[in-house]
Amino acid sequence: MSFRPDVQALRALAVSVTIVNHLWPNSPLTGGYVGVDVFFVISGYLISSQLIREIDGTGHLRLAQFYARRVRRLLPAAFLVLLFVAIAAYLFVPRPQWTGYGREITAGALYWQNWLVATKPADPTLFTALQHYWSLSVEEQFYLCWPLLLLVLFKMPAKLRFTGIAVVGLASLAYSVYLTGANQYMAYLITPVRVWELALGAVVAMAGTKLELPRIAANLASLAGLAAIVFAVLVFNDYSEFPGALALVPAVGAALVVVGGTNPHRQWHSPVTSSAPVQLIGDLSYSLYLWHWPLIVLTPYAFPAAVAGGKLSTSASLAIVAASLVLAYLSKRFVEDPIRFWPPLVRNLRLTFTGMVAGIVVVCAVASGLLLA
């Protein structure tokens, strides 16, 4: 796939509003949590594009290659942050909380975090520094199952492929609407409720060039999508019945931006979205997402003076933003990219999966130390 600066800018927007919402919950960006929904649509689009291109080109999928790429891309930084949190918890977090941390570190390493968190009481005082791994777990569970579904669908006539994905997506959306009314906390976290957002990105990928709009229409679609996301960020809040039907606003907005970017011409928003700072944030978005929440949760334990009036001071919050950027850059520069493109791992799938298992064992062993203690 050719590089998409507009998709990179979407990543930057998604992670930025998420971080602001977490650090300054009383700011005007009360709906910043929709950044996760934008990420889901982007992931569904990018992963499905890769898979569909391979199926169309070869008639089959090299599943081992696909999963190995996901392992090299996602796990090194995720494991690094898990180990960091384990050490920080041991040093700074009160001992009664170690059991919760040990369990969540283990669940994070196994990408089962969302289901673990969904079974806990919806009590912010019980949140750990790994609560945000719930969304990573949703994506990994999707990555595990989605290629197999696409393989089945692509053995069917072309018209039935869209129908199959539409049925899966609509069923997930319907369940989301129902469960949001019945148990909003669980609806926010579990995978079946979020599949439709990933499927929406897949529909855009499957449509491919058929969705390529004329230049003006493409620009209008892209701007309308950005406006929908900004609207959700500014209007939604903790009292909104989210995700449910409301999640359509940021999700469809993200899909419109992706569709608008299929036109090859430079877009009206490109001077901003293609700028170096925006592209840098987009490039670091995964690492930023990993690092920012542990720093928010652990800072009051490590630096009690950073808390004023029951919340982080402005200077502490700004320091967390700066530290998140630095750690994100360092982990991407010295951990993510070197491991992702290390020739022995790229050439040897067995070595990749051996490294994955070794990483899981190490992280779980460290987590068991907290549990046993």
C-alpha positions in Angstrom: 0.0 0.0 0.0 1.1 3.5 -0.7 1.7 5.7 2.3 -1.4 7.6 3.4 -0.6 10.9 5.2 -4.3 11.4 5.9 -4.5 8.1 7.7 -1.4 9.0 9.6 -3.0 12.3 10.6 -6.1 10.4 11.7 -3.8 8.4 14.1 -2.4 11.7 15.4 -5.8 13.1 16.0 -7.0 9.9 17.7 -4.1 9.6 20.1 -4.1 13.3 20.9 -7.7 13.6 21.9 -7.4 10.4 23.9 -4.4 11.7 25.9 -6.0 15.1 26.5 -9.2 13.4 27.7 -7.2 11.3 30.1 -5.1 14.1 31.5 -7.7 16.9 31.5 -11.1 15.2 31.8 -12.8 18.5 32.5 -11.4 20.2 29.3 -13.7 20.9 26.4 -12.6 17.6 24.8 -15.0 15.6 27.0 -15.5 13.0 24.2 -11.8 12.4 23.6 -12.4 8.7 24.4 -13.7 8.3 20.8 -10.1 8.3 19.7 -10.2 4.6 20.3 -13.1 4.2 17.8 -11.1 6.0 15.2 -8.2 3.6 15.8 -10.5 0.6 15.3 -11.7 1.8 11.9 -8.2 2.6 10.8 -7.0 -0.9 11.9 -9.9 -2.6 10.2 -9.1 -0.7 7.0 -5.3 -1.2 6.9 -5.3 -4.9 7.9 -8.1 -5.8 5.6 -6.4 -4.0 2.7 -3.3 -6.0 3.2 -5.2 -9.3 3.5 -7.5 -8.6 0.5 -4.6 -7.6 -1.7 -2.9 -10.9 -0.9 -6.0 -13.0 -1.5 -6.7 -11.2 -4.8 -3.1 -11.6 -5.9 -2.4 -15.1 -4.9 -5.7 -16.8 -4.2 -4.6 -17.7 -0.6 -3.2 -16.2 2.6 0.1 -16.9 4.2 -1.3 -16.8 7.7 2.0 -17.5 9.4 3.5 -14.5 7.6 0.6 -12.3 8.6 0.7 -13.3 12.3 4.5 -12.9 12.3 4.2 -9.4 11.0 1.7 -8.5 13.7 4.0 -10.1 16.4 7.0 -8.0 15.2 5.0 -4.9 14.9 3.0 -4.9 18.2 4.6 -7.1 20.8 8.0 -5.6 21.5 6.8 -2.2 22.7 3.8 -3.8 24.4 6.0 -6.1 26.4 8.4 -3.3 27.2 5.7 -1.2 28.8 4.3 -4.3 30.7 7.7 -4.9 32.2 8.1 -1.2 33.0 4.7 -1.2 34.8 5.6 -4.3 36.7 8.8 -2.8 38.0 7.1 0.5 38.8 4.3 -1.2 40.6 6.8 -3.1 42.8 8.6 0.1 43.6 5.8 2.6 44.1 2.3 1.0 44.2 1.0 -0.1 47.6 1.3 -3.9 48.2 -2.5 -4.5 48.4 -2.8 -3.5 44.7 -0.1 -5.9 43.5 -2.5 -8.7 42.9 -4.5 -6.6 40.5 -1.4 -5.5 38.7 -0.1 -9.0 38.4 -3.4 -10.2 36.9 -3.6 -7.3 34.4 0.0 -7.7 33.4 -0.6 -11.4 32.6 -3.8 -10.5 30.8 -2.0 -7.8 28.8 0.7 -10.2 27.7 -2.0 -12.7 26.6 -4.2 -10.0 25.0 -7.2 -10.9 27.2 -7.2 -7.6 29.1 -10.6 -6.4 27.9 -12.4 -9.4 29.2 -10.6 -9.3 32.6 -11.4 -5.6 33.0 -15.0 -6.1 32.0 -15.5 -8.5 34.9 -14.2 -6.0 37.4 -16.4 -3.3 39.1 -16.6 -0.1 37.2 -14.6 1.7 39.9 -12.0 4.3 38.8 -10.2 3.8 42.1 -9.4 0.2 41.0 -7.9 1.2 37.6 -4.4 0.1 37.1 -1.7 1.5 34.9 -2.6 -1.1 32.3 -6.3 -0.4 31.9 -5.7 0.9 28.4 -4.6 -2.4 27.1 -8.2 -3.4 26.7 -8.3 -1.8 23.2 -5.1 -3.6 22.2 -6.7 -6.9 23.3 -9.8 -6.1 21.1 -7.5 -5.5 18.1 -5.4 -8.6 18.6 -8.5 -10.8 19.0 -9.8 -9.3 15.7 -6.4 -10.0 14.0 -6.6 -13.6 15.1 -10.0 -14.3 13.6 -10.5 -11.8 10.8 -8.1 -13.4 8.2 -9.9 -16.7 8.6 -13.3 -15.1 7.9 -11.9 -13.3 4.9 -10.6 -16.6 3.5 -14.1 -18.1 3.8 -15.8 -15.0 2.3 -13.4 -14.8 -0.7 -14.4 -18.4 -1.7 -17.8 -17.0 -2.3 -19.1 -14.8 -5.2 -18.0 -11.2 -5.0 -21.5 -9.9 -4.1 -21.7 -12.3 -1.1 -18.4 -11.0 0.3 -19.9 -7.6 1.1 -23.0 -9.3 2.4 -21.0 -11.5 4.7 -19.0 -8.6 6.2 -22.2 -6.4 6.4 -24.0 -9.2 8.3 -21.1 -9.5 10.8 -20.9 -5.7 11.2 -24.6 -5.1 11.6 -25.0 -7.9 14.1 -22.1 -6.4 16.1 -23.7 -2.9 15.9 -27.1 -4.2 17.0 -25.5 -6.0 20.0 -23.6 -2.8 20.8 -26.8 -0.8 20.9 -28.5 -3.5 23.1 -25.7 -4.0 25.5 -25.0 -0.3 25.9 -28.5 0.0 27.3 -28.2 -3.1 29.5 -24.6 -2.8 30.7 -22.7 0.2 29.4 -19.5 -0.6 31.2 -19.2 -4.1 29.6 -20.4 -2.8 26.3 -17.5 -0.4 26.2 -14.9 -3.2 26.6 -15.8 -6.5 25.1 -14.8 -7.6 21.6 -18.2 -8.5 20.0 -19.5 -5.0 20.6 -16.5 -3.4 18.8 -16.2 -5.7 15.8 -18.5 -3.6 13.6 -16.0 -0.6 13.8 -13.2 -2.8 12.5 -15.7 -4.3 9.9 -16.5 -0.8 8.8 -12.8 -0.2 7.9 -12.8 -3.6 6.2 -15.8 -2.6 4.0 -13.9 0.5 2.9 -10.9 -1.6 2.1 -13.0 -4.2 0.2 -14.6 -1.5 -1.9 -11.1 -0.2 -2.9 -11.0 2.0 -6.0 -14.8 1.7 -6.4 -15.1 4.4 -3.7 -12.6 6.8 -5.3 -14.5 10.0 -5.5 -14.0 13.1 -7.7 -11.6 15.6 -6.3 -14.1 18.0 -4.8 -16.4 15.3 -3.5 -13.4 13.6 -1.9 -12.3 16.7 -0.1 -15.9 17.3 1.1 -16.1 13.7 2.4 -12.8 14.0 4.2 -13.7 17.4 5.8 -17.2 16.0 6.8 -15.4 13.0 8.4 -13.1 15.2 10.4 -16.0 17.4 11.4 -17.9 14.3 12.7 -14.9 13.2 14.8 -14.4 16.7 16.2 -18.2 17.0 16.9 -18.0 13.7 18.9 -15.0 14.9 20.8 -16.6 18.2 21.8 -20.2 17.0 22.5 -20.0 13.5 23.9 -19.1 13.2 27.6 -19.2 10.7 30.4 -23.0 10.7 30.5 -23.4 9.8 26.8 -24.8 6.4 26.1 -21.6 5.2 24.5 -20.7 3.2 22.5 -24.1 2.1 21.1 -25.4 4.0 18.2 -23.5 7.1 19.2 -20.2 5.4 18.2 -21.4 5.7 14.6 -20.5 9.4 14.6 -16.7 9.0 15.1 -16.5 5.7 13.3 -18.3 6.9 10.1 -16.3 10.1 10.4 -13.1 8.1 10.3 -14.4 6.0 7.4 -15.2 9.2 5.4 -11.7 10.5 5.9 -10.3 7.2 4.6 -12.7 7.3 1.6 -11.8 10.9 0.8 -8.2 10.0 0.8 -8.5 7.5 -2.0 -8.4 10.4 -4.5 -4.7 10.7 -5.4 -4.8 14.6 -5.5 -3.6 16.7 -2.6 -6.4 17.5 -0.2 -7.6 20.8 1.2 -6.6 19.9 4.7 -3.1 18.6 3.6 -1.2 21.7 4.6 -2.1 20.9 8.2 -2.5 17.1 8.2 0.7 16.5 6.2 2.8 18.8 8.3 5.8 17.3 10.0 4.5 17.6 13.6 1.2 15.9 12.8 2.9 13.2 10.8 5.4 12.6 13.7 2.6 12.3 16.2 0.9 9.8 13.9 4.1 7.8 13.5 4.5 7.6 17.3 0.8 7.1 18.0 1.0 3.4 19.0 3.9 4.1 21.4 2.2 7.2 22.7 -0.9 5.3 23.5 1.1 2.6 25.3 3.1 5.0 27.5 0.8 7.8 28.4 -1.7 5.9 30.7 1.0 4.2 32.9 2.6 7.6 33.4 -0.8 9.1 34.4 -1.6 6.4 36.9 1.9 5.9 38.4 3.0 9.5 38.7 0.9 10.2 41.9 2.5 7.1 43.5 6.1 8.0 42.5 5.7 11.8 43.0 2.9 12.6 45.5 3.7 16.4 45.1 2.4 16.1 41.5 -1.1 15.9 42.9 -3.0 19.1 43.9 -6.6 19.1 45.0 -7.1 15.4 44.2 -5.8 15.7 40.6 -2.6 16.0 38.7 -1.2 19.6 38.6 -0.9 21.3 35.3 2.8 21.2 35.4 2.7 17.4 36.2 0.3 16.8 33.3 2.5 18.7 30.9 5.5 16.8 32.1 3.6 13.5 31.5 2.9 14.7 27.9 6.6 15.4 27.4 7.7 12.2 29.0 5.3 10.2 26.9 6.7 11.8 23.7 10.2 11.0 24.7 9.5 7.5 25.7 7.4 6.9 22.6 10.3 8.1 20.4 12.9 6.1 22.2 10.9 2.9 22.2 10.0 3.2 18.5 13.6 4.2 17.6 15.4 1.5 19.6 12.8 -1.2 20.2 9.9 -1.3 17.7 11.6 -0.6 14.4 14.8 -2.5 15.0 12.9 -5.7 16.0 10.2 -5.2 13.4 12.7 -5.1 10.6 15.5 -7.3 12.0 16.5 -9.6 9.1 16.8 -12.8 11.1 13.3 -12.4 12.4 11.9 -11.3 9.0 13.4 -14.4 7.3 12.7 -16.9 10.1 9.1 -17.2 11.2 10.0 -19.9 13.8 12.4 -17.4 15.4 9.7 -14.8 15.5 7.2 -17.0 17.2 9.8 -18.4 19.6 10.6 -14.8 20.6 6.9 -14.2 21.1 6.6 -17.2 23.4 9.7 -16.2 25.3 8.4 -12.6 25.7 5.1 -13.9 27.1 6.9 -16.3 29.5 9.2 -13.5 30.8 6.3 -11.0 31.3 4.1 -13.6 33.0 6.9 -14.7 35.2 7.5 -11.1 36.3 3.7 -10.7 36.9 3.7 -13.9 39.0 6.2 -12.3 41.3 3.7 -9.6 42.1 0.9 -12.2 42.5 3.0 -14.4 44.9 4.3 -11.4 46.8 
